[in-house]
Amino acid sequence: MEDEKFLKMLLQTFAVEAREHLDAMSTLLLELERQAPGARASGAETLFREAHSLKGAARSVNLAEVERVCQAMERVLSALKRGEQPVTPAFFEAMHAAVDGVGRLVARDVGEGAAVEAGLAVTLSRMVLQLLEGEAAAGAAIPLVAPAAASVPEKTVTPVAAAPFAAEPIAAAPVAGADTVRIATAKLDALMAQAQELQALKLGGAHLADETQAILDMFATWRRGHDKRSGHSRMLRRAGVLDKLENSKNRRLLERLLDASETDELFLKSLADRLGRLARAAVQDRRLLSSRIDRLADEVRQVSMLPFSSLLASAPKLVRDLAHDSGKDVAVDIQGMALEADRRILEQLKTPLTHLLRNALDHGIELPQQRVLAGKPPRGRLVISVSAHEGARIALTLADDGAGVNVDKVRARALKMGLRTEDQLARMAPDELQQLILESGLSTSPILTDLSGHGLGLAIVREKVEALGGTISVAAGEGGIGTRFGIVLPSMLATFRGLQVRCGGQAFMLPSRQVERVLRIEAPSVDAGGEAPQLLVDGEHLRLVSLSALLGLKERVRPDDASRFVQVVVVANAGERLAFTVEEVVGDQEMLVQPLVPPLRRVPHISAATVLGGGQVVPLLSVPDLFKSALAASAMAWPVAPRAGDPVSLLVAEDSVTARTQLREILESAGYRVTTAADGMEALDNLQSGDYDLLVTDVEMPRLDGFGLTARVRRDERLSQLPVILVTALDSREDKERGVEVGANAYIVKRGFSQQRLLDTIRTLL
């Protein structure tokens, strides 16, 4: 058992080291690609050492397959150092494939990845050795010993690897030494969680200090009244009222009351002094506790800070792979990677960054021949820059020099989806229209594929960024060329401020960073004309929305003297502003945000929760959700949904009986009425004689193939707007481009076919 634990620990340590070597090798290969032939010597030497070090580490944990591939790379890189290995596109393809393959082997061997295909290590080794000695050498067995030419010291050399096209080098991981130690991220997360719990104690201490002061204020108010009554008692004694009383019993009773009042005066003075000291001590403790906890939390956060190079180092490799797959040529320029941010923020940015890079390659930068025709250089340019922003925030910008956003297509798509009315779209400026591509489901792509065109990628980016407390904007690039995405984020996750409001008798929080102002206006100043009540703020008519009604809550009846006034909170989101009416604005305060857990993770209009100092749990409202609901409620151009009992009619064209039957069962089980055709000509006859809402067709069919069928549909005046989905085994870029040319709306590859993807695509097109 102890041996198993030791081996597991050893493999985990190896996995960390292997990732560092593989990342460095990937970066160095990209660097070699852009360097002039005469400047490649040092890079080849460093690459060789990385491969050699990884081979030695793999040998120490008995991972023979990883060792085998590394040795093959080592032999090729040794020849490269000696000038015997030509640097060709085939060299880079083989080496990149080997690095990726080794990464998969390592992930599998340490239990962090999926199974890999049998014989992967042999395949990779042969592919690499073909560069060196041809097919004969590739088929030879690879001895698992280091060649004489590869003699280097058995120690890990950590290079300073420069990012391709970067303005500054990627900072290398620090070499472990006396002042550096590796800490598991789980331990850092646990430490951060404990620091955040202390923040809750700080808020509780502040609440206790406020309550103590409130008690002191109440006591002071009561004591002022008591002092007046005590003065009256003293006046009675001085006036000799006691001596004038004939009834001795009443005289003794009144005398005892006056004595008690004077005795209470001494007690109350002592009590007031003690309460005052307690209130001052509570305030002092609050300040001290707040200062110490803030300092501790800040130091813990600083431990979790990482440079942006940890996020962006893999971007050039991803761009290279995407460009290669799409037949494009793209140069990447990365700037500002030394700036630091919270590790948790960088981890959450991985998905948004991937979507933005895919968007730039898929929809932005054109093919080389298209760029030449447009008067641009054949090689596209993608600039990723990181810079400091005001208020301890970070600005991340991604700009390309591609075709840019087609605002006419955006306007048409937004109208069709019912996101805005025709009048609203007509009033929107081009830069405002561009923001709409961040809406879920809105895509200007001429065709849906397995990876793009669904309008979800940028919506996911916005959702992720806003969940981190950031904002995202879209604009045309410099000189009106290309597209520029700008993201502004906090540099670290921490407590933040919120505005507490009340609606329907319940408390809610709005993020203070999105609250522009709070107003108290007279009800008659509200303009009820137009589509919805509006409020004039800074010369702009803002839609006035009842927050209670939006949240489905019943507004409380206000007192008569308050009915003439309306409390309004002006909120901004993604370049738009709305004015929300609320019952009460409680105030702005610091809060500790806690994420929602299942089954509450996707409650409409709620993004998280916070615990106030007094222990009250208050929901944090999702401003993007509020805007989406408010704008949708006033939109007039909603698409008409099919009536119950009137199912959508689909036509499926597929020459394979098995595939045709499968498609029919999938679609009928989803509630669609399905008609099938065995080839393109039969499908065309059905379309001309019947009424269908959508066509699903194979490509390779007798008599008339799917491309020809789609082209005939687009030339027919009655059928020209019919949505067409191509479901085919053809997955080359040329086939997808031909699908776009003939007018298909979506392109789904049969390899790895997902019925859910087909159903989602149909719902999107309908």
N, C-alpha and C positions, 0 to 999 in steps of 0.2 A: 504493500500500500504506500509506504514512504517513497519507494522507487517511482511509483506512478505519479505521485504528487511532484516529485523532483523533475521527472520528465516533462510533465505538463507545464511547470514553471519555466523549464528550459526552452520549451517550444514557444511559449509566449514571449520570452526574451528574444528568441531568434526572429519571431514574426516582426517585432518592432525594428530590429536591426535590418531585416530583409527589406522592409518597406522603405527605409532610408536609402539603402543601396539602389533599389529599383527606381525610386523617385529621382535620385541623382542621375542614374543611367538614362532615364527617359529625357530628362532636361538636357543632358550632355549631347544626346543624339540630335535633339532639335537644334541645339547650338551648332553642332557640326554641319547641319544642313544649310545653315545660312552663312557659314564662314567661307572665306576664300580658301582654295586648296592649300596655299602655303601657310595658312594659319591654323591648321588642324592638328599639328603634332602634339601640343600640350593636351588638347582635348582627348586625343586617342590614348595618350598615356594614362590620363585620369580614368577614362572608361575602362581600360584594361585592369587597372587596380581595383575598381569597383567590382568588376566581374570576378576577379581573383579573390577578393575579400569575401564576397557572397558565396563563392564556391567553398572556401575554407569553413565558413560558418555553417553551411549546409552539411558538410562532412562531419562536423562536430556533433550534429544531432541525427546523423545517419539518414539524411534525406537524399538518397542516391539519385533520384530523378532530377531534382533541382541541381545537384552537383554535375550531372551529366550535361545538362543544357548550358550551365555556366562554363563548363570546360570547353564546349564547342564555341561559345562566344569568345572565350579567352584566346583560343587558337586563331580565330579570325582577326581579333583585335591586335594580337601579337604581330600578325602579318601586316596589319594596317600601320602599326608603329614603324615597321621596317620599310614601309613604302611599297610593299608587294601586293597589297590588297587595294584595288580600285574602289573609289567612293562613287557608287552609282545609285540611282533610285532603288534598284533591287537590293542593294546593301542595306539601305535604311528601312525598306519594307520588312526584310528578314529580321533585322535587329529589333525593330519595334515589336514585331510579332513575338519574338523570343522573350523580350522583357515582359510583355503582357502575359504570355503563357507561363512564365516562371511565377508571376504574381498569382495566377490561378492555382498553380501547383502548391505554392506556399500556403495560400488560404485554405486549400483542401487539407493539407497535411497538419495544419494547426487547429483544424476544426472550425474555421471561420467562413468557409465557402462551400459551394456546391461541388458535387462530383464532376470530374472532367472526363473527356472522352479517353478511351483506352489507347495507350501508345502515344500520348501527347508528347512526352519527353523525347521519344525516339523521332517523332515527326519533326519537332522543333530542331533537334540536333542535326538531323539530315538536311533540313532546309538551310540552316546556318552554314554548314560545312560545304554545301553546294557552291557557296560564294567563293570558297577557298580552293577546292580541288575538283569540282565537277561531280557528276553523278557517281563515278566509281568510288571516289573518296567518301562521298556521303553514305554509300552503302556499307562502308567498312565499319567494323566495330570501333567504338571510341573507348580507348583505355582510360580508366578512372585514376590516372596519375598526372601530375603536372608536367608539361613539356619543359625541356631544358631552357628554352627561350623565355619561359614564363616565370623565371625565378625572381620572386620578390619577397620581402620580409612578410611573415605571417602576422600582420597586424592591420587593423582597420584604419584606413586613411580617409578622413572626412574632408572632402573638397569644398571649396567655396564655388558652388555651381551657379553660373549666371543664367537667368531666365532668358529664353529666346526673345529677341526684339525688345528686351526690357531696358529701361533707362538706368536701372541700378540692379546690382546682383541680388539674388536671393540669399538671405542670411543663412549660413549653414547651421545645422543643429549643433549646439555647443558640445564640445568633447567632454565626456564625463570625467570629473576630476574632484579635487578636494572640496571645491565650492559649488559643485553641481551634483544633483541626484535625480534619478528618474522617479516620478511619482505616478501611480496609476490614476487615470482620469476619474475613476469611481471614487477614489479617496478625495480628490479635489472637489468633486460634486458634493460629497457628504460634508466636507468642511464648509463649502459655500451654503449648503442648506442650513447648517447650524448657525452660521453668521446671519442668515436671513431670519431665523427664529429669534435671534437677539434683537433684530429690528422690530419684531412684534412686541418684545418686552419694552423697547424704547417708546413705542407708541402707547403702550399701556401705562408707562411711567408718566408720560405727558398727560394722559387722560386723568391719572390720579392727582397730579399737581393741579390741573384745572378744577377738578372736583373739590379739592381742599380749599382752593381760593374761592370757589363758589360758596362753600359752607361758611367761610370767613366773611364773605360779603353779606350773606343772609343773616349771620349773627350780628354784624355791624348794624344792619337795618333794624333788627329787632331791638338791639341795645339802645339805639337812639330813642325809640319809643319808650323803653324802660327808664331811660334817664329822665325823660319828661315826667313820667309817673313818680319817680323818686324825688324829683324837685317839688312836685305837689305835696309829697309826704313831709318833706322838710318845712315847707311853708305852713302846713298844718301844725307842726310841732312848735315852730316859732310864734305862731299866732295864739298859742295857748289853748288850742281847741280841746286838748285832753282835759285841762283843768275845768273847762266849762261844762263837761259832761256830768250830769247828775247821777246817772246809772253807773255804779262802780264796775259792774260786769262788762258793760259796753266799753268803759274807759280802759279796762285791762286788755280787752280783746283788740282794740284799736292800737293800744300801746305795743302789744306784741307784733302786730302787723307792721307798724312803723319801724320797730327794732329789726324785724326780719328783712325789711326792704333795705335798711342801711347795711345789714350784714351781707345781703346778696350783692350789694354794690362792690364790696371788697372781693367777694368770690368771682363776680363777673369780670372785674378788672384782671384778676389772676388768670381766669379762663381766656380772656381776650389776648393776654400776653402769650399764653401757651399756644393758642391757635395761630397767632401771628408768627411765632417761631416755627411751628409745624409747617405753615404755608411757605415760609421763606426757605426752610430746609428742603421741602418737596421741590421747589423751583430750582434750588441749587443742585439737588440730586439729579433732577431731570436734565439740567445742563451738562453735568458731569457724565451721567450715563449716556446721554445722546452723543457727546463728544467722543467718549471712549468707544462706544459701539460703532459710530460712523468711521472712526479711524481703523478699527479692527476690520470692519466690512470692506473698507477701501483697500487695505493691505491684502486681504484674501482675494479680492477681485484682481488686484495687480498681479498676484501669483498666477491667475487664470488668463492673463493677457497673452496673446500670441500675435506675431506680425502677420499682415495680410498675405505674406508670401506662402504661409501654410495653406491658404485657400486658393491662391492664384497660380501656384507653381504648376498645377496640373492643367491649367487652362490652355496653354499652347499645344499640348498633346491632344486634348479634346478637339480643339479647332482644327488641328492637322487631320485627325481622323474624319471629322465631319466634312471638311473640305475635300478630302480624298474620295469619300463616298458619294459626294454630290458633283464631282468633276470641277471643283472650283479651286482657285489659287488665292490664299489669304495670308497676309502678313499680320502678325500680332505685335502690338506695342503696349507693354505693361509699365505703369508708372506708380510710384508711391508705395511699394510693397513693404517698406520698413515700418509704416504706421501700424500701431497695435490696436486690437479690439478684444473684447471678451471671447474666450474660446467657444462658449456656447452660442454666441452670435455668429461666429465664423462657421460653425457646424450647421446652423440653421440656414446660412446663406448658400450652402452647396447646391441645393435644389434650385433656388431662384437663378443662380449664376448659370447652371447648366441649361435651364430653359431660355435664358437670355442669349446665350451663345448659340443654341440651336435655332432660335428665332432669327438671329443675325445671319446665320449661314443658310437657313432654309428660305426666309422671306426677304432678307435685306440685300446681301451682296449677290450680284448677278454672276452668270457664267462668263468666262473670259471673253468669248466672242460677243456676248451682249454688251459687255463693258466697252470693248473696242468700238462697237457701233455707236455707243453713247458718248464717245470721245473721252473715255476714261482709260487709265492704264489697265492692262489685263489682270493684274494682281490687285485684289481688293485689300482694304486696310481696316483693321479692327483695333481700336484704342480702348484699353481698360485703365482707368486712372483712379487713384485713391488719394484723398486730401483731407486735411483737418477742416472741420466746419465749426461754426459758432456754437457755444453752449456744450462743449465736450461731446460733440457729435462728429461723425465721419461721413464724408460724401464719396460714394462709389459711382463712377460714371462709365458707361459702356456705349461707345459711339462707332458707327460703321459709315462707310462712304458708298453705301448701296443705293437702291432705288427709292428708299424712303417709304413713308406711309401714304397710300392712296386715299385721301380724305373723302373723295366721292364714293368709293366703295364702302368706306366706313359709315358714311351717312346713310347709304342705301341699306346696309346690313342692320344698322341700329334701328332704322324705321321698320324693317321687316320683323325684327325681333320684339318690337314694342318697347325698346329701351327709352326712346324719346318720341315725342310727337313731331309731326312735320314742321309745325311752327317753331318748336323748340330747336330742332336741328337747323332750321333756316337762320335762327338768331345766333348760332354758335360760330365762333371764329375757328379758323383752321387748327390753331394750337389746342383749342378746347375739344375739337372733334378727335384729335389724335389721342386724347386721354381715354376715349371710349374703347380703344383696343384692349384696355385692361379689364373690361367687363367680361364676365364668364360667358362663354359661348360665342363671342364675337370674333370672327376671323375673316380676313380678306383673301385668304388663300383660295385659288380657283379650284382646288381639289382637296379632299380629305384623304390622308394616308394613315398608316398605322401609327405614325409618330407625330404628325402635325395636321393643322387645318381644323382642329376641333374647337379652337378658341378657348382652350383650358389653360395652356401653358402660362400666358401672361397673367391670367386671373390667379393662378397659383402663386406666381411671383408676388403680386400685390398682396394677397392674403398672408403670405409668409412675412413679407416686409412689414406690414402693418401690425402683425402679431408681435413683432419685435419692437414695436413703438416707433417705426420709421415711416417714411413717405416715399412714394415713387412717382415720377413724372416722365412724360414722353414729349419730345420736341424734335423739330427738324435739325439736322446737323449743321455744321459751319457752312455758311454760304448757301443754305437750303439744300445741301447734298446729304443724303443718308438719313439715319435716325439716331437720336441720342436719348438713352435712358439714364435718368438721374435718380439715385437712391441716397437718402439721407437717413442715417441710423445713429442711435446712441452708441458710444464706444464701449459701454458696459451695461449689463443688465443690473438694475437696482430698483429700489423703491422709487416711485414717482408720484407726482401730485395729481389729484383728481378733484373735480367740482361735484360736491354732493347736492343732488336735487331731489325733490319729492314729487311723485306723480301717483294719483289714485291712492293716496295715503301711504305709499311705500317709498323707501329710500333707494336711490340709484346713484352710481358714480359715472361721470363723463371724464375722459382724459383731458387734463388741463391744457395740454399742448395743442389740442384741436378746438378749444373754446376761444373764440376771438373776443367776445364781450358779453356782458350781462346787462339787460335793459329792463326797466319797469315803465311801461307805457300805458297811456289811457286807451281803453278799448275803442273809443270812436276814431282813433288815429289809424286803425287797421283798415286797409283798403280791401273790401270784400269782392271787388270786381275781378273779372278774368277767370282763368282756370281754377284758381285757388286763392284764398286770402293771401295778401302780400304785405310786406313791410318794407318801407324805404330806409335803407341803411347805407350811408356813404354814397348816396346817389345811385344805388343799385336796388332794384326791387327783388327782395328775397321772399321765397315761398314760406308762408307761415304754417307750421305743422304742429298739431297737438301731440305732444309726446305720450300723454296718457292714452289717447285714441290709437296711436301707432302701436303701443304695447298691449292694446286690448284691455285697458283698465278703465274703470268708471271714474270720471272726475268727481271730486268732492264738491259739494255746494259751498260756495264762498260766502262769507258774511256780506251784508248789503253794502257796508262802507268800503269793502275791498273789491266789490264786483265791477267797479269802474276801471280797475287796473289789471294788467296782464304782465306776468313775469316771463321774460323772453331770454333764451340763451342762443347766441349766434355761433354756429359750429361750422368749421371748414373741413373739407375732405377732398383730396385729389383735385384741387383747383376749383371746387364748387362750394357754395355756402347755402345753408338753410337756417331758418329761425324757428326754434322749437319753443312752444309755450309749455311752461311747467307750473305746478301749484306753488312751489316754494324753492328758493335757492338758499341752501343751508350755508354753504361756504366752501372755500378751497382748502385742501389739507393734504398732508403727506399720507401715502397709503402703501401697503405691502400687497402686491398682487399675487394671488394664488390661482394656478390654472384649474380649469374644470376637469373632473374625472368622469369616466363612463358611469352611468348613462347620460350624463349632463353635458358631454363634450360639445354637442352641436345644438344647444338651445338657441332658438332664433333671437337675435338682437343682443345676446349675452356672450361676451368674450372671455370673461374671467370673474373672479370674486375677490373681495378684500375684507379683511377683518379690522374694524375700527378699534380704537383704543379701549372702548368699553366692552368689547367682545361681540358687537353686533356684526353679522355677516351681511355685506351689501354687494349686490351684483354690479359688475363693471360693464357698461353698455358698449356694444360694438358699433362704432360710428359708421363704418362702411355698410353694415347691415341696415342701420337706420336710414341711411341715404338711399340705399337700393329700394327699400320698402316705400319710403316717402315718394321717390320719383316714379316708381312703378304704379303707385296708387293713383297718380295724377296723369299718367300716360294714357292717351286715347287710342293709340294704334296697336292694340293687342291682337295677335294672330288668333283667328277663330279656330277653336279646338273641334275635332270631330264630335258629332252628337252621339249620345249613347244609342246603341242599336244601329249605328251607321258606320261600320268598321272601315278602316283604311284599306284600299284595294292595291295589292302589289302584284307585279308581274315578274316571274323568275325565268330567265333564259339560261339553260345549262344543258349541254349535250350528254353529260354523265348521269346515268340513272341514279346511281348512289348519291352523288353530290346534290342532284335535283331533289331527291327525296329528303335528304338531310336538311336542306334549306327550307323546304316546304314545312317540315315538322317544327323547325325552330320558329319560323315566322307565324304559323298558325297557333302555336302554343302561346305566343305573345299577343294574340288577339287580332291578328291581321287576316284579311281575306286574300288568299293566294291563288293565282293562276300560273301554270307552268308552261314553258315552251322548250322544245328539244333543240332548237337552233335559232340563229338570228332572224331568218326569214319568217319562221312561224311566230316569233315574238313580234316582228314588225306588223304582220297581219293582225295579230291580237290588238296591238296598240291602235291601229287604224280603225278597228271595228268596235272597240270598247273604250271604257273610261278607267284609267288607272292613276293612282297617286304617286307611284314611284316604280322605277325599273331596277331590278338587280340582275346583272348579266355576267356570264363568263366571257373571256376574251377569245380563246381558241375554240371555235365551233365551226361545223361544216356550213356550206352555202353562204352564210354571212356571219363574220366574226363580231366580237363585241365592240371593237373599234369602229367597224363599218356600221353596225347597228346604232351606236351612239351618234355618229356623224349624220345618219339618215334622220334620226329623231330631232337633232338640232336644226336640220334644214326644213322640217315640217312645221308650218306656222302654228298648227293646233297643239303640237307636242313639244315645241321648242323650250318651254319652261319646265318640262318634266324632270324631276331629279333622277340622276342615273348613278348607280354604284357599280363599279367594276370589281368583281371577286375573281381573282385569277392566280395561277401559279407563277406568272411572270413577275419578277421583282427587280428587274434592272432599272437603272435610272432612265434609260432611253424609253422603256415601255411606259413608265410613269409620265414622262414628258409627252408621249404620244396621247396618253389618256387626257392630259390637260388640253392638248391641241384639238382633239375631237369634241371636247366639251363635257367630259365626265365630271361629276360633282365629288366623287369619292373613289378611292382606290384601295382595296383591301387584299393583302397577299394571303393565299391559302396556307402557306407554310406558317405553322404556329397559329392557325385560325382560332379566333375567339368569338363565340356566338354573342357574348355580351358587347363586344366591340361593334359587331354588325348591328345589333339592336340600338346601341347608343348612337351610331351613325345615322340610322334611319330616323330616330327621334330628332336628331339635330337638323336634318334636311327637311323634315316635315314641319 
